[in-house]
Amino acid sequence: MKFFADTADVDEIRDLAETGLIDGVTTNPSLVAKTGRDFKKTIREICALVDGPVSAEVAATDADGMIEEGRELAKIADNVAIKVPLTWDGLKACRTLTQAGTKVNVTLCFSANQALLAAKAGASFVSPFIGRLDDIGLDGMELIGEIRAIYDNYEVLKTEILAASIRSPNQVKLAALAGADVATIPPSIIKGLVNHPLTDKGIATFMADWNKTGQSIT
């Protein structure tokens, strides 16, 4: 499963990129607003830090506006993926932008039927929001499994499932088990994946034993 960093914080992305663990980045207007920085400049800097797709979201809600904004954003860098909402107009924009050779991430997906529409419109990625479904008492992972089953039924559907709205390390594991192609994850959770109390305990034990020897490796 590929990891995308879900942030617009350039310093966080730079730090993660140095590990080689991230395969792309997703942003949205809210994440960019938190930085207080210029939108296009921020996207350009992020695109220079990672080789994989960087999702930049349109602000328009009508198809023509999304297409116009998508074309403008696509000029920033070759690895920009245009993010559009899963609406009728969003699907129209997805089709047009995809046919022009631009990657499109169709976001705010909450049902398997919506995901099927996104795939038929040619989306590169569809983003089911796991956490938001869990918030209203539904099972976000069940949706990932449903989309995976549908896409696997039809070889012609090439859209990647991008598990979004991830709020815990356990959800990363469950998304991988359910067959998500990608998980877009806040940096704090990506870094938290390495943590386990038994690892910490083991290191402490090994270090205590090593210190007793009085030796030095260098």
Backbone torsions as a table, in degrees:
resi	resn	phi	psi	omega
1	MET	NA	134.9	177.5
2	LYS	-81.6	149.0	176.7
3	PHE	-109.6	126.5	168.7
4	PHE	-110.1	140.4	175.4
5	ALA	-83.7	127.5	-178.2
6	ASP	-97.4	84.4	-175.8
7	THR	-168.4	161.7	171.1
8	ALA	-118.3	12.3	179.2
9	ASP	-80.6	107.6	-174.7
10	VAL	-61.5	-39.5	-179.5
11	ASP	-64.9	-40.9	177.2
12	GLU	-62.8	-42.9	-179.0
13	ILE	-65.3	-41.6	178.3
14	ARG	-59.9	-44.2	-179.5
15	ASP	-62.7	-43.7	180.0
16	LEU	-69.7	-38.5	-178.9
17	ALA	-61.9	-32.2	-179.5
18	GLU	-66.4	-20.6	178.2
19	THR	-82.6	-18.4	-176.1
20	GLY	76.4	11.8	-174.8
21	LEU	-91.3	-15.2	-178.2
22	ILE	-105.5	144.7	-175.3
23	ASP	-110.4	-2.0	-178.9
24	GLY	175.5	-175.2	-177.9
25	VAL	-142.4	143.5	169.8
26	THR	-118.7	137.6	175.0
27	THR	-128.0	171.4	170.6
28	ASN	-153.8	167.8	-177.9
29	PRO	-56.2	-34.4	179.9
30	SER	-66.3	-43.7	-179.5
31	LEU	-65.7	-40.2	179.0
32	VAL	-68.7	-39.4	179.9
33	ALA	-59.6	-35.2	-180.0
34	LYS	-63.5	-27.2	-179.7
35	THR	-79.6	-22.0	-177.6
36	GLY	71.5	16.1	-175.6
37	ARG	-106.8	166.9	177.6
38	ASP	-64.3	133.9	-173.9
39	PHE	-62.2	-55.0	-175.9
40	LYS	-64.8	-40.6	179.5
41	LYS	-62.6	-40.3	179.4
42	THR	-63.4	-45.2	179.1
43	ILE	-61.2	-41.7	-179.7
44	ARG	-61.7	-43.2	179.5
45	GLU	-65.2	-41.2	179.3
46	ILE	-64.3	-42.5	-179.4
47	CYS	-61.5	-28.8	179.2
48	ALA	-77.8	-17.3	-177.2
49	LEU	-90.6	-25.3	-177.4
50	VAL	-126.9	149.5	179.3
51	ASP	-85.3	-27.0	-175.2
52	GLY	-81.9	-175.5	-176.4
53	PRO	-63.4	141.2	174.3
54	VAL	-121.5	111.0	-176.7
55	SER	-79.0	123.6	176.5
56	ALA	-119.8	124.5	-170.7
57	GLU	-92.4	138.9	174.9
58	VAL	-74.1	159.2	177.8
59	ALA	-104.6	-21.7	-179.4
60	ALA	-69.2	157.3	177.7
61	THR	-116.3	-9.0	176.6
62	ASP	-100.7	154.9	-173.3
63	ALA	-58.9	-48.3	-177.8
64	ASP	-61.7	-40.8	179.1
65	GLY	-65.8	-41.0	177.9
66	MET	-63.3	-41.3	-179.4
67	ILE	-64.4	-45.1	179.8
68	GLU	-61.8	-47.5	179.6
69	GLU	-66.8	-38.6	178.9
70	GLY	-61.7	-42.2	178.3
71	ARG	-63.9	-38.6	179.2
72	GLU	-66.8	-44.0	179.9
73	LEU	-66.5	-35.3	-179.1
74	ALA	-64.6	-20.1	179.0
75	LYS	-73.6	-17.6	-174.6
76	ILE	-63.6	-45.1	-178.6
77	ALA	-162.9	159.0	-178.2
78	ASP	-67.1	-23.7	-176.4
79	ASN	-99.1	16.1	174.0
80	VAL	-73.7	132.9	170.5
81	ALA	-112.1	131.5	-176.9
82	ILE	-85.5	129.9	-178.2
83	LYS	-101.2	122.6	178.7
84	VAL	-128.0	152.6	179.9
85	PRO	-76.9	155.2	-179.7
86	LEU	-83.1	74.9	174.9
87	THR	-124.7	172.9	178.4
88	TRP	-60.4	-43.3	178.5
89	ASP	-67.4	-36.3	177.4
90	GLY	-62.1	-39.0	178.9
91	LEU	-67.7	-37.7	176.1
92	LYS	-62.9	-44.8	178.9
93	ALA	-64.0	-40.6	178.2
94	CYS	-57.2	-47.3	-178.6
95	ARG	-60.0	-46.8	-177.6
96	THR	-65.6	-46.3	-178.5
97	LEU	-67.4	-38.8	178.9
98	THR	-63.9	-42.4	179.8
99	GLN	-64.0	-23.1	178.4
100	ALA	-87.4	1.8	177.0
101	GLY	92.2	12.5	-180.0
102	THR	-97.5	135.5	175.1
103	LYS	-70.4	140.7	-179.7
104	VAL	-129.5	133.6	175.3
105	ASN	-109.0	111.0	179.2
106	VAL	-89.7	116.5	-169.8
107	THR	-108.7	173.9	-178.5
108	LEU	60.7	47.7	176.4
109	CYS	-91.8	130.6	-178.6
110	PHE	-131.1	7.9	177.4
111	SER	-150.3	158.1	179.1
112	ALA	-66.3	-35.6	177.9
113	ASN	-62.7	-41.1	176.7
114	GLN	-61.6	-41.6	-179.9
115	ALA	-64.4	-36.3	177.6
116	LEU	-65.3	-40.8	177.4
117	LEU	-63.4	-42.6	-179.9
118	ALA	-61.3	-41.9	179.4
119	ALA	-64.9	-41.7	179.9
120	LYS	-68.2	-25.1	177.1
121	ALA	-81.4	-5.5	175.5
122	GLY	93.9	17.2	-178.9
123	ALA	-58.9	140.7	172.7
124	SER	-74.4	-37.2	179.8
125	PHE	-136.7	147.2	168.0
126	VAL	-122.9	136.8	-173.0
127	SER	-114.4	91.4	171.5
128	PRO	-73.7	134.1	-176.0
129	PHE	-95.0	96.7	-175.3
130	ILE	-63.0	-52.6	-174.8
131	GLY	-60.7	-39.6	-177.9
132	ARG	-69.4	-31.7	174.5
133	LEU	-68.4	-42.6	177.3
134	ASP	-60.1	-33.5	-178.9
135	ASP	-61.5	-29.7	-177.7
136	ILE	-104.5	19.1	173.5
137	GLY	85.8	10.3	176.3
138	LEU	-99.8	173.2	-176.3
139	ASP	-107.5	103.6	-179.0
140	GLY	-61.7	-34.9	-179.7
141	MET	-69.5	-30.2	175.6
142	GLU	-62.0	-39.2	177.9
143	LEU	-63.7	-43.4	177.4
144	ILE	-56.6	-45.1	179.6
145	GLY	-63.0	-39.6	179.1
146	GLU	-64.7	-45.1	179.9
147	ILE	-63.8	-42.1	178.9
148	ARG	-58.7	-44.3	-179.2
149	ALA	-63.8	-42.2	-180.0
150	ILE	-65.9	-48.5	-179.0
151	TYR	-62.2	-37.0	-179.6
152	ASP	-69.9	-19.0	178.0
153	ASN	-73.2	-19.7	-171.8
154	TYR	-134.6	107.0	-177.0
155	GLU	-62.1	-23.8	-177.9
156	VAL	-69.2	-20.9	-179.0
157	LEU	-84.9	113.1	-174.3
158	LYS	-106.8	3.2	-177.7
159	THR	-64.3	136.1	177.4
160	GLU	-90.7	140.0	178.8
161	ILE	-85.2	118.1	-176.6
162	LEU	-111.6	98.8	-178.5
163	ALA	-68.0	121.2	-175.8
164	ALA	-121.5	175.0	-177.8
165	SER	56.5	45.2	178.8
166	ILE	-87.5	131.7	-171.9
167	ARG	-123.8	2.5	179.8
168	SER	-156.9	156.8	175.2
169	PRO	-58.7	-34.7	-179.2
170	ASN	-63.6	-35.0	178.6
171	GLN	-67.5	-29.4	175.4
172	VAL	-64.0	-46.3	179.1
173	LYS	-60.7	-46.9	-177.7
174	LEU	-64.9	-36.9	177.8
175	ALA	-64.3	-39.8	177.6
176	ALA	-65.1	-42.0	178.6
177	LEU	-65.1	-33.4	-178.6
178	ALA	-79.2	-9.3	175.2
179	GLY	99.2	17.4	175.4
180	ALA	-63.4	140.0	178.1
181	ASP	-77.0	-33.1	-175.1
182	VAL	-140.5	148.4	167.6
183	ALA	-124.8	128.3	174.4
184	THR	-99.5	122.4	-162.6
185	ILE	-132.3	135.7	173.3
186	PRO	-59.0	144.9	-178.1
187	PRO	-53.5	-39.0	-178.4
188	SER	-61.7	-35.2	180.0
189	ILE	-77.0	-38.2	175.5
190	ILE	-56.7	-47.2	-179.6
191	LYS	-67.4	-30.1	-179.9
192	GLY	-72.7	-16.3	-179.1
193	LEU	-63.1	-24.5	-176.9
194	VAL	-78.9	-16.7	-172.0
195	ASN	-80.1	137.1	170.1
196	HIS	-156.4	133.4	-176.8
197	PRO	-59.9	-32.1	-180.0
198	LEU	-72.1	-30.3	173.9
199	THR	-64.2	-47.3	179.2
200	ASP	-60.5	-42.3	179.7
201	LYS	-64.4	-41.4	179.6
202	GLY	-62.9	-43.1	178.7
203	ILE	-61.8	-43.6	-179.7
204	ALA	-60.9	-41.0	179.2
205	THR	-65.9	-46.2	-179.5
206	PHE	-62.3	-41.0	-178.5
207	MET	-67.3	-39.3	178.4
208	ALA	-62.1	-42.8	179.3
209	ASP	-66.9	-40.0	-179.8
210	TRP	-64.9	-43.0	-178.9
211	ASN	-61.9	-30.0	178.9
212	LYS	-66.0	-25.5	-178.1
213	THR	-75.6	-22.6	-179.5
214	GLY	71.9	14.5	-175.9
215	GLN	-96.0	167.8	176.7
216	SER	-137.0	136.8	-179.7
217	ILE	-76.4	-33.0	179.8
218	THR	-108.9	NA	NA
